Amino acid sequence: MQQAALIRPTTTERVRKHRAALRLAGLKPVQLWLPDGRSESFRLKCEQEARLAASDALEVDTLAWIAEAADTEGWV
């Protein structure tokens, strides 16, 4: 008497089943394209934006208010 071989689903089948279950739960897949945070151009753009924000009077006031209003007790 031969033992029945266990048939394992392929990765593609498992992913398809998982995604179908997520859709049944009311979820929808979304693909996001974001800037590469490791790139030099991204770093330079962040520095530029930070300099602009630091020199803006309204931004300075807003950041001061946030720092004053923030409850950071117990933060590490």
PQR file of N, CA, C, O and H, with PARSE charges and radii, in Angstrom:
ATOM      1  N   MET A   1       0.850  -1.175   0.000 -0.4000 1.5000
ATOM      2  CA  MET A   1       0.000   0.000   0.000 -0.0000 2.0000
ATOM      3  C   MET A   1       0.895   1.236   0.000  0.5500 1.7000
ATOM      4  O   MET A   1       1.766   1.375   0.859 -0.5500 1.4000
ATOM      5  N   GLN A   2       0.685   2.117  -0.944 -0.4000 1.5000
ATOM      6  CA  GLN A   2       1.505   3.326  -1.044 -0.0000 2.0000
ATOM      7  C   GLN A   2       0.828   4.475  -0.305  0.5500 1.7000
ATOM      8  O   GLN A   2      -0.394   4.620  -0.311 -0.5500 1.4000
ATOM      9  H   GLN A   2      -0.023   2.004  -1.642  0.4000 1.0000
ATOM     10  N   GLN A   3       1.666   5.280   0.326 -0.4000 1.5000
ATOM     11  CA  GLN A   3       1.131   6.460   1.000 -0.0000 2.0000
ATOM     12  C   GLN A   3       0.836   7.529  -0.039  0.5500 1.7000
ATOM     13  O   GLN A   3       1.585   7.716  -0.998 -0.5500 1.4000
ATOM     14  H   GLN A   3       2.659   5.162   0.331  0.4000 1.0000
ATOM     15  N   ALA A   4      -0.248   8.208   0.171 -0.4000 1.5000
ATOM     16  CA  ALA A   4      -0.600   9.299  -0.735 -0.0000 2.0000
ATOM     17  C   ALA A   4       0.406  10.434  -0.539  0.5500 1.7000
ATOM     18  O   ALA A   4       0.685  10.842   0.589 -0.5500 1.4000
ATOM     19  H   ALA A   4      -0.856   8.055   0.950  0.4000 1.0000
ATOM     20  N   ALA A   5       0.933  10.927  -1.626 -0.4000 1.5000
ATOM     21  CA  ALA A   5       1.892  12.027  -1.559 -0.0000 2.0000
ATOM     22  C   ALA A   5       1.155  13.310  -1.171  0.5500 1.7000
ATOM     23  O   ALA A   5       0.067  13.610  -1.663 -0.5500 1.4000
ATOM     24  H   ALA A   5       0.706  10.596  -2.542  0.4000 1.0000
ATOM     25  N   LEU A   6       1.781  14.032  -0.292 -0.4000 1.5000
ATOM     26  CA  LEU A   6       1.209  15.326   0.095 -0.0000 2.0000
ATOM     27  C   LEU A   6       1.452  16.316  -1.025  0.5500 1.7000
ATOM     28  O   LEU A   6       2.587  16.510  -1.460 -0.5500 1.4000
ATOM     29  H   LEU A   6       2.664  13.789   0.108  0.4000 1.0000
ATOM     30  N   ILE A   7       0.401  16.931  -1.480 -0.4000 1.5000
ATOM     31  CA  ILE A   7       0.522  17.918  -2.549 -0.0000 2.0000
ATOM     32  C   ILE A   7       0.439  19.287  -1.915  0.5500 1.7000
ATOM     33  O   ILE A   7      -0.593  19.685  -1.376 -0.5500 1.4000
ATOM     34  H   ILE A   7      -0.521  16.773  -1.126  0.4000 1.0000
ATOM     35  N   ARG A   8       1.549  19.997  -1.990 -0.4000 1.5000
ATOM     36  CA  ARG A   8       1.613  21.337  -1.415 -0.0000 2.0000
ATOM     37  C   ARG A   8       1.295  22.362  -2.491  0.5500 1.7000
ATOM     38  O   ARG A   8       1.758  22.252  -3.626 -0.5500 1.4000
ATOM     39  H   ARG A   8       2.388  19.673  -2.428  0.4000 1.0000
ATOM     40  N   PRO A   9       0.498  23.365  -2.121 -0.5600 1.5000
ATOM     41  CA  PRO A   9       0.207  24.410  -3.113  0.2800 2.0000
ATOM     42  C   PRO A   9       1.479  25.200  -3.433  0.5500 1.7000
ATOM     43  O   PRO A   9       2.369  25.353  -2.596 -0.5500 1.4000
ATOM     44  N   THR A  10       1.531  25.686  -4.651 -0.4000 1.5000
ATOM     45  CA  THR A  10       2.676  26.510  -5.047 -0.0000 2.0000
ATOM     46  C   THR A  10       2.578  27.866  -4.359  0.5500 1.7000
ATOM     47  O   THR A  10       1.537  28.229  -3.811 -0.5500 1.4000
ATOM     48  H   THR A  10       0.808  25.562  -5.331  0.4000 1.0000
ATOM     49  N   THR A  11       3.666  28.594  -4.398 -0.4000 1.5000
ATOM     50  CA  THR A  11       3.675  29.935  -3.814 -0.0000 2.0000
ATOM     51  C   THR A  11       2.609  30.800  -4.468  0.5500 1.7000
ATOM     52  O   THR A  11       1.907  31.551  -3.790 -0.5500 1.4000
ATOM     53  H   THR A  11       4.512  28.299  -4.844  0.4000 1.0000
ATOM     54  N   THR A  12       2.492  30.694  -5.776 -0.4000 1.5000
ATOM     55  CA  THR A  12       1.506  31.488  -6.504 -0.0000 2.0000
ATOM     56  C   THR A  12       0.091  31.173  -6.024  0.5500 1.7000
ATOM     57  O   THR A  12      -0.726  32.077  -5.845 -0.5500 1.4000
ATOM     58  H   THR A  12       3.062  30.084  -6.326  0.4000 1.0000
ATOM     59  N   GLU A  13      -0.191  29.901  -5.818 -0.4000 1.5000
ATOM     60  CA  GLU A  13      -1.525  29.516  -5.339 -0.0000 2.0000
ATOM     61  C   GLU A  13      -1.786  30.018  -3.933  0.5500 1.7000
ATOM     62  O   GLU A  13      -2.892  30.467  -3.633 -0.5500 1.4000
ATOM     63  H   GLU A  13       0.473  29.167  -5.964  0.4000 1.0000
ATOM     64  N   ARG A  14      -0.784  29.950  -3.065 -0.4000 1.5000
ATOM     65  CA  ARG A  14      -0.949  30.441  -1.691 -0.0000 2.0000
ATOM     66  C   ARG A  14      -1.191  31.940  -1.675  0.5500 1.7000
ATOM     67  O   ARG A  14      -2.050  32.424  -0.938 -0.5500 1.4000
ATOM     68  H   ARG A  14       0.114  29.586  -3.308  0.4000 1.0000
ATOM     69  N   VAL A  15      -0.438  32.676  -2.482 -0.4000 1.5000
ATOM     70  CA  VAL A  15      -0.599  34.134  -2.554 -0.0000 2.0000
ATOM     71  C   VAL A  15      -1.981  34.476  -3.109  0.5500 1.7000
ATOM     72  O   VAL A  15      -2.645  35.379  -2.600 -0.5500 1.4000
ATOM     73  H   VAL A  15       0.260  32.282  -3.080  0.4000 1.0000
ATOM     74  N   ARG A  16      -2.416  33.767  -4.138 -0.4000 1.5000
ATOM     75  CA  ARG A  16      -3.728  34.018  -4.730 -0.0000 2.0000
ATOM     76  C   ARG A  16      -4.824  33.793  -3.685  0.5500 1.7000
ATOM     77  O   ARG A  16      -5.757  34.590  -3.583 -0.5500 1.4000
ATOM     78  H   ARG A  16      -1.876  33.034  -4.551  0.4000 1.0000
ATOM     79  N   LYS A  17      -4.714  32.723  -2.921 -0.4000 1.5000
ATOM     80  CA  LYS A  17      -5.703  32.414  -1.882 -0.0000 2.0000
ATOM     81  C   LYS A  17      -5.690  33.491  -0.792  0.5500 1.7000
ATOM     82  O   LYS A  17      -6.743  33.929  -0.328 -0.5500 1.4000
ATOM     83  H   LYS A  17      -3.957  32.076  -3.004  0.4000 1.0000
ATOM     84  N   HIS A  18      -4.495  33.909  -0.393 -0.4000 1.5000
ATOM     85  CA  HIS A  18      -4.359  34.937   0.645 -0.0000 2.0000
ATOM     86  C   HIS A  18      -4.984  36.254   0.183  0.5500 1.7000
ATOM     87  O   HIS A  18      -5.725  36.893   0.930 -0.5500 1.4000
ATOM     88  H   HIS A  18      -3.639  33.554  -0.770  0.4000 1.0000
ATOM     89  N   ARG A  19      -4.682  36.650  -1.042 -0.4000 1.5000
ATOM     90  CA  ARG A  19      -5.238  37.898  -1.577 -0.0000 2.0000
ATOM     91  C   ARG A  19      -6.755  37.832  -1.721  0.5500 1.7000
ATOM     92  O   ARG A  19      -7.451  38.816  -1.476 -0.5500 1.4000
ATOM     93  H   ARG A  19      -4.080  36.131  -1.649  0.4000 1.0000
ATOM     94  N   ALA A  20      -7.257  36.679  -2.116 -0.4000 1.5000
ATOM     95  CA  ALA A  20      -8.714  36.515  -2.229 -0.0000 2.0000
ATOM     96  C   ALA A  20      -9.369  36.685  -0.856  0.5500 1.7000
ATOM     97  O   ALA A  20     -10.424  37.309  -0.740 -0.5500 1.4000
ATOM     98  H   ALA A  20      -6.691  35.879  -2.315  0.4000 1.0000
ATOM     99  N   ALA A  21      -8.741  36.130   0.180 -0.4000 1.5000
ATOM    100  CA  ALA A  21      -9.283  36.269   1.534 -0.0000 2.0000
ATOM    101  C   ALA A  21      -9.259  37.729   1.979  0.5500 1.7000
ATOM    102  O   ALA A  21     -10.195  38.191   2.631 -0.5500 1.4000
ATOM    103  H   ALA A  21      -7.884  35.623   0.087  0.4000 1.0000
ATOM    104  N   LEU A  22      -8.211  38.450   1.637 -0.4000 1.5000
ATOM    105  CA  LEU A  22      -8.140  39.871   1.990 -0.0000 2.0000
ATOM    106  C   LEU A  22      -9.231  40.666   1.275  0.5500 1.7000
ATOM    107  O   LEU A  22      -9.848  41.555   1.861 -0.5500 1.4000
ATOM    108  H   LEU A  22      -7.451  38.075   1.107  0.4000 1.0000
ATOM    109  N   ARG A  23      -9.464  40.338   0.003 -0.4000 1.5000
ATOM    110  CA  ARG A  23     -10.521  41.037  -0.743 -0.0000 2.0000
ATOM    111  C   ARG A  23     -11.894  40.740  -0.138  0.5500 1.7000
ATOM    112  O   ARG A  23     -12.740  41.627  -0.035 -0.5500 1.4000
ATOM    113  H   ARG A  23      -8.963  39.615  -0.473  0.4000 1.0000
ATOM    114  N   LEU A  24     -12.105  39.480   0.260 -0.4000 1.5000
ATOM    115  CA  LEU A  24     -13.369  39.124   0.903 -0.0000 2.0000
ATOM    116  C   LEU A  24     -13.559  39.886   2.214  0.5500 1.7000
ATOM    117  O   LEU A  24     -14.687  40.142   2.634 -0.5500 1.4000
ATOM    118  H   LEU A  24     -11.418  38.759   0.176  0.4000 1.0000
ATOM    119  N   ALA A  25     -12.446  40.245   2.856 -0.4000 1.5000
ATOM    120  CA  ALA A  25     -12.505  41.012   4.104 -0.0000 2.0000
ATOM    121  C   ALA A  25     -12.716  42.502   3.831  0.5500 1.7000
ATOM    122  O   ALA A  25     -12.758  43.310   4.760 -0.5500 1.4000
ATOM    123  H   ALA A  25     -11.529  40.037   2.515  0.4000 1.0000
ATOM    124  N   GLY A  26     -12.849  42.860   2.549 -0.4000 1.5000
ATOM    125  CA  GLY A  26     -13.124  44.250   2.195 -0.0000 2.0000
ATOM    126  C   GLY A  26     -11.889  45.088   1.954  0.5500 1.7000
ATOM    127  O   GLY A  26     -11.973  46.315   1.903 -0.5500 1.4000
ATOM    128  H   GLY A  26     -12.815  42.204   1.795  0.4000 1.0000
ATOM    129  N   LEU A  27     -10.742  44.446   1.804 -0.4000 1.5000
ATOM    130  CA  LEU A  27      -9.504  45.190   1.570 -0.0000 2.0000
ATOM    131  C   LEU A  27      -9.186  45.227   0.086  0.5500 1.7000
ATOM    132  O   LEU A  27      -9.613  44.364  -0.681 -0.5500 1.4000
ATOM    133  H   LEU A  27     -10.674  43.449   1.845  0.4000 1.0000
ATOM    134  N   LYS A  28      -8.430  46.242  -0.302 -0.4000 1.5000
ATOM    135  CA  LYS A  28      -8.071  46.443  -1.698 -0.0000 2.0000
ATOM    136  C   LYS A  28      -6.564  46.653  -1.782  0.5500 1.7000
ATOM    137  O   LYS A  28      -6.007  47.418  -0.996 -0.5500 1.4000
ATOM    138  H   LYS A  28      -8.083  46.944   0.321  0.4000 1.0000
ATOM    139  N   PRO A  29      -5.893  45.986  -2.725 -0.5600 1.5000
ATOM    140  CA  PRO A  29      -4.450  46.204  -2.850  0.2800 2.0000
ATOM    141  C   PRO A  29      -4.146  47.588  -3.440  0.5500 1.7000
ATOM    142  O   PRO A  29      -4.848  48.064  -4.332 -0.5500 1.4000
ATOM    143  N   VAL A  30      -3.111  48.209  -2.934 -0.4000 1.5000
ATOM    144  CA  VAL A  30      -2.693  49.526  -3.416 -0.0000 2.0000
ATOM    145  C   VAL A  30      -1.175  49.493  -3.594  0.5500 1.7000
ATOM    146  O   VAL A  30      -0.452  48.987  -2.736 -0.5500 1.4000
ATOM    147  H   VAL A  30      -2.541  47.823  -2.209  0.4000 1.0000
ATOM    148  N   GLN A  31      -0.708  50.029  -4.697 -0.4000 1.5000
ATOM    149  CA  GLN A  31       0.728  50.088  -4.943 -0.0000 2.0000
ATOM    150  C   GLN A  31       1.177  51.538  -4.777  0.5500 1.7000
ATOM    151  O   GLN A  31       0.601  52.449  -5.373 -0.5500 1.4000
ATOM    152  H   GLN A  31      -1.295  50.440  -5.395  0.4000 1.0000
ATOM    153  N   LEU A  32       2.211  51.741  -3.964 -0.4000 1.5000
ATOM    154  CA  LEU A  32       2.745  53.085  -3.725 -0.0000 2.0000
ATOM    155  C   LEU A  32       4.154  53.190  -4.285  0.5500 1.7000
ATOM    156  O   LEU A  32       4.971  52.287  -4.106 -0.5500 1.4000
ATOM    157  H   LEU A  32       2.679  51.002  -3.480  0.4000 1.0000
ATOM    158  N   TRP A  33       4.431  54.283  -4.954 -0.4000 1.5000
ATOM    159  CA  TRP A  33       5.775  54.572  -5.430 -0.0000 2.0000
ATOM    160  C   TRP A  33       6.267  55.771  -4.635  0.5500 1.7000
ATOM    161  O   TRP A  33       5.685  56.853  -4.708 -0.5500 1.4000
ATOM    162  H   TRP A  33       3.768  55.017  -5.099  0.4000 1.0000
ATOM    163  N   LEU A  34       7.325  55.580  -3.886 -0.4000 1.5000
ATOM    164  CA  LEU A  34       7.857  56.618  -3.010 -0.0000 2.0000
ATOM    165  C   LEU A  34       9.277  56.976  -3.420  0.5500 1.7000
ATOM    166  O   LEU A  34       9.969  56.169  -4.041 -0.5500 1.4000
ATOM    167  H   LEU A  34       7.798  54.701  -3.827  0.4000 1.0000
ATOM    168  N   PRO A  35       9.716  58.184  -3.073 -0.5600 1.5000
ATOM    169  CA  PRO A  35      11.108  58.533  -3.337  0.2800 2.0000
ATOM    170  C   PRO A  35      12.035  57.596  -2.558  0.5500 1.7000
ATOM    171  O   PRO A  35      11.718  57.163  -1.450 -0.5500 1.4000
ATOM    172  N   ASP A  36      13.171  57.298  -3.156 -0.4000 1.5000
ATOM    173  CA  ASP A  36      14.163  56.447  -2.503 -0.0000 2.0000
ATOM    174  C   ASP A  36      14.868  57.274  -1.432  0.5500 1.7000
ATOM    175  O   ASP A  36      15.682  58.142  -1.751 -0.5500 1.4000
ATOM    176  H   ASP A  36      13.429  57.649  -4.056  0.4000 1.0000
ATOM    177  N   GLY A  37      14.563  57.011  -0.181 -0.4000 1.5000
ATOM    178  CA  GLY A  37      15.133  57.765   0.931 -0.0000 2.0000
ATOM    179  C   GLY A  37      16.632  57.602   1.088  0.5500 1.7000
ATOM    180  O   GLY A  37      17.253  58.313   1.878 -0.5500 1.4000
ATOM    181  H   GLY A  37      13.902  56.306   0.078  0.4000 1.0000
ATOM    182  N   ARG A  38      17.226  56.672   0.343 -0.4000 1.5000
ATOM    183  CA  ARG A  38      18.678  56.465   0.425 -0.0000 2.0000
ATOM    184  C   ARG A  38      19.439  57.261  -0.629  0.5500 1.7000
ATOM    185  O   ARG A  38      20.669  57.304  -0.609 -0.5500 1.4000
ATOM    186  H   ARG A  38      16.722  56.094  -0.299  0.4000 1.0000
ATOM    187  N   SER A  39      18.707  57.894  -1.555 -0.4000 1.5000
ATOM    188  CA  SER A  39      19.393  58.589  -2.645 -0.0000 2.0000
ATOM    189  C   SER A  39      19.927  59.949  -2.191  0.5500 1.7000
ATOM    190  O   SER A  39      19.382  60.584  -1.288 -0.5500 1.4000
ATOM    191  H   SER A  39      17.707  57.859  -1.571  0.4000 1.0000
ATOM    192  N   GLU A  40      20.984  60.362  -2.829 -0.4000 1.5000
ATOM    193  CA  GLU A  40      21.607  61.658  -2.535 -0.0000 2.0000
ATOM    194  C   GLU A  40      20.661  62.802  -2.873  0.5500 1.7000
ATOM    195  O   GLU A  40      20.581  63.780  -2.130 -0.5500 1.4000
ATOM    196  H   GLU A  40      21.427  59.846  -3.563  0.4000 1.0000
ATOM    197  N   SER A  41      19.946  62.688  -3.984 -0.4000 1.5000
ATOM    198  CA  SER A  41      19.038  63.768  -4.380 -0.0000 2.0000
ATOM    199  C   SER A  41      17.903  63.934  -3.354  0.5500 1.7000
ATOM    200  O   SER A  41      17.458  65.053  -3.097 -0.5500 1.4000
ATOM    201  H   SER A  41      20.011  61.894  -4.588  0.4000 1.0000
ATOM    202  N   PHE A  42      17.441  62.827  -2.773 -0.4000 1.5000
ATOM    203  CA  PHE A  42      16.402  62.901  -1.752 -0.0000 2.0000
ATOM    204  C   PHE A  42      16.942  63.585  -0.497  0.5500 1.7000
ATOM    205  O   PHE A  42      16.262  64.423   0.094 -0.5500 1.4000
ATOM    206  H   PHE A  42      17.802  61.919  -2.982  0.4000 1.0000
ATOM    207  N   ARG A  43      18.146  63.234  -0.095 -0.4000 1.5000
ATOM    208  CA  ARG A  43      18.763  63.848   1.087 -0.0000 2.0000
ATOM    209  C   ARG A  43      18.921  65.354   0.883  0.5500 1.7000
ATOM    210  O   ARG A  43      18.622  66.142   1.780 -0.5500 1.4000
ATOM    211  H   ARG A  43      18.699  62.553  -0.576  0.4000 1.0000
ATOM    212  N   LEU A  44      19.388  65.744  -0.288 -0.4000 1.5000
ATOM    213  CA  LEU A  44      19.578  67.167  -0.571 -0.0000 2.0000
ATOM    214  C   LEU A  44      18.250  67.919  -0.565  0.5500 1.7000
ATOM    215  O   LEU A  44      18.175  69.045  -0.074 -0.5500 1.4000
ATOM    216  H   LEU A  44      19.632  65.104  -1.017  0.4000 1.0000
ATOM    217  N   LYS A  45      17.206  67.302  -1.107 -0.4000 1.5000
ATOM    218  CA  LYS A  45      15.886  67.940  -1.123 -0.0000 2.0000
ATOM    219  C   LYS A  45      15.357  68.094   0.307  0.5500 1.7000
ATOM    220  O   LYS A  45      14.764  69.122   0.636 -0.5500 1.4000
ATOM    221  H   LYS A  45      17.266  66.387  -1.506  0.4000 1.0000
ATOM    222  N   CYS A  46      15.565  67.090   1.151 -0.4000 1.5000
ATOM    223  CA  CYS A  46      15.138  67.186   2.556 -0.0000 2.0000
ATOM    224  C   CYS A  46      15.873  68.304   3.274  0.5500 1.7000
ATOM    225  O   CYS A  46      15.267  69.054   4.038 -0.5500 1.4000
ATOM    226  H   CYS A  46      16.046  66.255   0.884  0.4000 1.0000
ATOM    227  N   GLU A  47      17.167  68.422   3.036 -0.4000 1.5000
ATOM    228  CA  GLU A  47      17.932  69.503   3.663 -0.0000 2.0000
ATOM    229  C   GLU A  47      17.417  70.863   3.203  0.5500 1.7000
ATOM    230  O   GLU A  47      17.284  71.784   4.008 -0.5500 1.4000
ATOM    231  H   GLU A  47      17.660  67.812   2.415  0.4000 1.0000
ATOM    232  N   GLN A  48      17.129  70.986   1.915 -0.4000 1.5000
ATOM    233  CA  GLN A  48      16.609  72.244   1.376 -0.0000 2.0000
ATOM    234  C   GLN A  48      15.272  72.595   2.028  0.5500 1.7000
ATOM    235  O   GLN A  48      15.058  73.735   2.440 -0.5500 1.4000
ATOM    236  H   GLN A  48      17.237  70.237   1.262  0.4000 1.0000
ATOM    237  N   GLU A  49      14.385  71.622   2.117 -0.4000 1.5000
ATOM    238  CA  GLU A  49      13.071  71.856   2.728 -0.0000 2.0000
ATOM    239  C   GLU A  49      13.211  72.226   4.210  0.5500 1.7000
ATOM    240  O   GLU A  49      12.486  73.089   4.704 -0.5500 1.4000
ATOM    241  H   GLU A  49      14.559  70.696   1.782  0.4000 1.0000
ATOM    242  N   ALA A  50      14.137  71.575   4.913 -0.4000 1.5000
ATOM    243  CA  ALA A  50      14.341  71.873   6.329 -0.0000 2.0000
ATOM    244  C   ALA A  50      14.859  73.297   6.513  0.5500 1.7000
ATOM    245  O   ALA A  50      14.438  73.995   7.436 -0.5500 1.4000
ATOM    246  H   ALA A  50      14.725  70.873   4.511  0.4000 1.0000
ATOM    247  N   ARG A  51      15.770  73.731   5.639 -0.4000 1.5000
ATOM    248  CA  ARG A  51      16.287  75.114   5.715 -0.0000 2.0000
ATOM    249  C   ARG A  51      15.160  76.118   5.471  0.5500 1.7000
ATOM    250  O   ARG A  51      15.059  77.125   6.172 -0.5500 1.4000
ATOM    251  H   ARG A  51      16.111  73.163   4.890  0.4000 1.0000
ATOM    252  N   LEU A  52      14.319  75.842   4.481 -0.4000 1.5000
ATOM    253  CA  LEU A  52      13.201  76.740   4.193 -0.0000 2.0000
ATOM    254  C   LEU A  52      12.240  76.814   5.378  0.5500 1.7000
ATOM    255  O   LEU A  52      11.774  77.896   5.734 -0.5500 1.4000
ATOM    256  H   LEU A  52      14.401  75.024   3.912  0.4000 1.0000
ATOM    257  N   ALA A  53      11.945  75.673   5.986 -0.4000 1.5000
ATOM    258  CA  ALA A  53      11.032  75.651   7.127 -0.0000 2.0000
ATOM    259  C   ALA A  53      11.640  76.381   8.323  0.5500 1.7000
ATOM    260  O   ALA A  53      10.933  77.091   9.038 -0.5500 1.4000
ATOM    261  H   ALA A  53      12.324  74.794   5.698  0.4000 1.0000
ATOM    262  N   ALA A  54      12.926  76.215   8.541 -0.4000 1.5000
ATOM    263  CA  ALA A  54      13.589  76.844   9.688 -0.0000 2.0000
ATOM    264  C   ALA A  54      13.640  78.362   9.552  0.5500 1.7000
ATOM    265  O   ALA A  54      13.733  79.073  10.552 -0.5500 1.4000
ATOM    266  H   ALA A  54      13.500  75.638   7.960  0.4000 1.0000
ATOM    267  N   SER A  55      13.582  78.859   8.319 -0.4000 1.5000
ATOM    268  CA  SER A  55      13.663  80.311   8.124 -0.0000 2.0000
ATOM    269  C   SER A  55      12.284  80.956   7.976  0.5500 1.7000
ATOM    270  O   SER A  55      12.190  82.172   7.808 -0.5500 1.4000
ATOM    271  H   SER A  55      13.507  78.281   7.507  0.4000 1.0000
ATOM    272  N   ASP A  56      11.228  80.168   8.037 -0.4000 1.5000
ATOM    273  CA  ASP A  56       9.873  80.699   7.905 -0.0000 2.0000
ATOM    274  C   ASP A  56       9.328  81.037   9.290  0.5500 1.7000
ATOM    275  O   ASP A  56       9.246  80.161  10.150 -0.5500 1.4000
ATOM    276  H   ASP A  56      11.305  79.181   8.174  0.4000 1.0000
ATOM    277  N   ALA A  57       8.953  82.300   9.515 -0.4000 1.5000
ATOM    278  CA  ALA A  57       8.506  82.757  10.836 -0.0000 2.0000
ATOM    279  C   ALA A  57       7.281  81.982  11.324  0.5500 1.7000
ATOM    280  O   ALA A  57       7.209  81.619  12.498 -0.5500 1.4000
ATOM    281  H   ALA A  57       9.020  83.012   8.816  0.4000 1.0000
ATOM    282  N   LEU A  58       6.327  81.730  10.444 -0.4000 1.5000
ATOM    283  CA  LEU A  58       5.131  80.986  10.857 -0.0000 2.0000
ATOM    284  C   LEU A  58       5.478  79.547  11.244  0.5500 1.7000
ATOM    285  O   LEU A  58       4.911  78.996  12.188 -0.5500 1.4000
ATOM    286  H   LEU A  58       6.385  82.025   9.490  0.4000 1.0000
ATOM    287  N   GLU A  59       6.396  78.958  10.522 -0.4000 1.5000
ATOM    288  CA  GLU A  59       6.809  77.587  10.832 -0.0000 2.0000
ATOM    289  C   GLU A  59       7.520  77.537  12.176  0.5500 1.7000
ATOM    290  O   GLU A  59       7.304  76.616  12.964 -0.5500 1.4000
ATOM    291  H   GLU A  59       6.856  79.405   9.756  0.4000 1.0000
ATOM    292  N   VAL A  60       8.366  78.524  12.437 -0.4000 1.5000
ATOM    293  CA  VAL A  60       9.074  78.591  13.721 -0.0000 2.0000
ATOM    294  C   VAL A  60       8.067  78.718  14.859  0.5500 1.7000
ATOM    295  O   VAL A  60       8.202  78.043  15.879 -0.5500 1.4000
ATOM    296  H   VAL A  60       8.542  79.273  11.797  0.4000 1.0000
ATOM    297  N   ASP A  61       7.069  79.568  14.699 -0.4000 1.5000
ATOM    298  CA  ASP A  61       6.020  79.725  15.719 -0.0000 2.0000
ATOM    299  C   ASP A  61       5.246  78.424  15.920  0.5500 1.7000
ATOM    300  O   ASP A  61       4.968  78.025  17.051 -0.5500 1.4000
ATOM    301  H   ASP A  61       6.960  80.117  13.870  0.4000 1.0000
ATOM    302  N   THR A  62       4.904  77.770  14.818 -0.4000 1.5000
ATOM    303  CA  THR A  62       4.154  76.513  14.902 -0.0000 2.0000
ATOM    304  C   THR A  62       4.958  75.439  15.620  0.5500 1.7000
ATOM    305  O   THR A  62       4.430  74.735  16.481 -0.5500 1.4000
ATOM    306  H   THR A  62       5.130  78.093  13.899  0.4000 1.0000
ATOM    307  N   LEU A  63       6.229  75.311  15.271 -0.4000 1.5000
ATOM    308  CA  LEU A  63       7.079  74.310  15.923 -0.0000 2.0000
ATOM    309  C   LEU A  63       7.260  74.611  17.407  0.5500 1.7000
ATOM    310  O   LEU A  63       7.307  73.695  18.228 -0.5500 1.4000
ATOM    311  H   LEU A  63       6.658  75.883  14.572  0.4000 1.0000
ATOM    312  N   ALA A  64       7.361  75.895  17.751 -0.4000 1.5000
ATOM    313  CA  ALA A  64       7.472  76.263  19.164 -0.0000 2.0000
ATOM    314  C   ALA A  64       6.196  75.889  19.914  0.5500 1.7000
ATOM    315  O   ALA A  64       6.260  75.396  21.041 -0.5500 1.4000
ATOM    316  H   ALA A  64       7.322  76.639  17.084  0.4000 1.0000
ATOM    317  N   TRP A  65       5.035  76.122  19.290 -0.4000 1.5000
ATOM    318  CA  TRP A  65       3.772  75.761  19.924 -0.0000 2.0000
ATOM    319  C   TRP A  65       3.663  74.242  20.118  0.5500 1.7000
ATOM    320  O   TRP A  65       3.224  73.770  21.167 -0.5500 1.4000
ATOM    321  H   TRP A  65       4.983  76.521  18.375  0.4000 1.0000
ATOM    322  N   ILE A  66       4.067  73.491  19.092 -0.4000 1.5000
ATOM    323  CA  ILE A  66       4.030  72.024  19.196 -0.0000 2.0000
ATOM    324  C   ILE A  66       4.926  71.550  20.329  0.5500 1.7000
ATOM    325  O   ILE A  66       4.530  70.690  21.116 -0.5500 1.4000
ATOM    326  H   ILE A  66       4.423  73.875  18.240  0.4000 1.0000
ATOM    327  N   ALA A  67       6.128  72.102  20.418 -0.4000 1.5000
ATOM    328  CA  ALA A  67       7.051  71.706  21.480 -0.0000 2.0000
ATOM    329  C   ALA A  67       6.479  72.031  22.856  0.5500 1.7000
ATOM    330  O   ALA A  67       6.658  71.268  23.805 -0.5500 1.4000
ATOM    331  H   ALA A  67       6.450  72.800  19.779  0.4000 1.0000
ATOM    332  N   GLU A  68       5.798  73.156  22.959 -0.4000 1.5000
ATOM    333  CA  GLU A  68       5.214  73.565  24.236 -0.0000 2.0000
ATOM    334  C   GLU A  68       4.003  72.706  24.604  0.5500 1.7000
ATOM    335  O   GLU A  68       3.810  72.359  25.770 -0.5500 1.4000
ATOM    336  H   GLU A  68       5.652  73.776  22.188  0.4000 1.0000
ATOM    337  N   ALA A  69       3.200  72.371  23.612 -0.4000 1.5000
ATOM    338  CA  ALA A  69       1.958  71.640  23.861 -0.0000 2.0000
ATOM    339  C   ALA A  69       2.155  70.123  23.944  0.5500 1.7000
ATOM    340  O   ALA A  69       1.294  69.416  24.468 -0.5500 1.4000
ATOM    341  H   ALA A  69       3.357  72.653  22.666  0.4000 1.0000
ATOM    342  N   ALA A  70       3.262  69.631  23.437 -0.4000 1.5000
ATOM    343  CA  ALA A  70       3.472  68.183  23.378 -0.0000 2.0000
ATOM    344  C   ALA A  70       3.636  67.584  24.762  0.5500 1.7000
ATOM    345  O   ALA A  70       4.328  68.136  25.618 -0.5500 1.4000
ATOM    346  H   ALA A  70       3.961  70.205  23.011  0.4000 1.0000
ATOM    347  N   ASP A  71       2.994  66.456  24.966 -0.4000 1.5000
ATOM    348  CA  ASP A  71       3.129  65.718  26.208 -0.0000 2.0000
ATOM    349  C   ASP A  71       4.127  64.589  25.973  0.5500 1.7000
ATOM    350  O   ASP A  71       3.765  63.531  25.459 -0.5500 1.4000
ATOM    351  H   ASP A  71       2.432  66.007  24.270  0.4000 1.0000
ATOM    352  N   THR A  72       5.368  64.814  26.345 -0.4000 1.5000
ATOM    353  CA  THR A  72       6.417  63.825  26.098 -0.0000 2.0000
ATOM    354  C   THR A  72       6.867  63.136  27.386  0.5500 1.7000
ATOM    355  O   THR A  72       7.890  62.451  27.398 -0.5500 1.4000
ATOM    356  H   THR A  72       5.662  65.674  26.762  0.4000 1.0000
ATOM    357  N   GLU A  73       6.120  63.313  28.451 -0.4000 1.5000
ATOM    358  CA  GLU A  73       6.494  62.685  29.715 -0.0000 2.0000
ATOM    359  C   GLU A  73       6.496  61.169  29.560  0.5500 1.7000
ATOM    360  O   GLU A  73       5.534  60.587  29.058 -0.5500 1.4000
ATOM    361  H   GLU A  73       5.289  63.869  28.441  0.4000 1.0000
ATOM    362  N   GLY A  74       7.569  60.543  29.990 -0.4000 1.5000
ATOM    363  CA  GLY A  74       7.700  59.107  29.922 -0.0000 2.0000
ATOM    364  C   GLY A  74       8.281  58.600  28.616  0.5500 1.7000
ATOM    365  O   GLY A  74       8.489  57.396  28.468 -0.5500 1.4000
ATOM    366  H   GLY A  74       8.350  61.015  30.397  0.4000 1.0000
ATOM    367  N   TRP A  75       8.554  59.494  27.652 -0.4000 1.5000
ATOM    368  CA  TRP A  75       9.160  59.075  26.398 -0.0000 2.0000
ATOM    369  C   TRP A  75      10.627  58.774  26.642  0.5500 1.7000
ATOM    370  O   TRP A  75      11.250  59.343  27.539 -0.5500 1.4000
ATOM    371  H   TRP A  75       8.386  60.472  27.772  0.4000 1.0000
ATOM    372  N   VAL A  76      11.148  57.912  25.870 -0.4000 1.5000
ATOM    373  CA  VAL A  76      12.586  57.585  25.978 -0.0000 2.0000
ATOM    374  C   VAL A  76      13.330  58.312  24.894  0.5500 1.7000
ATOM    375  O   VAL A  76      14.550  58.187  24.792 -0.5500 1.4000
ATOM    376  H   VAL A  76      10.642  57.450  25.142  0.4000 1.0000
TER
END
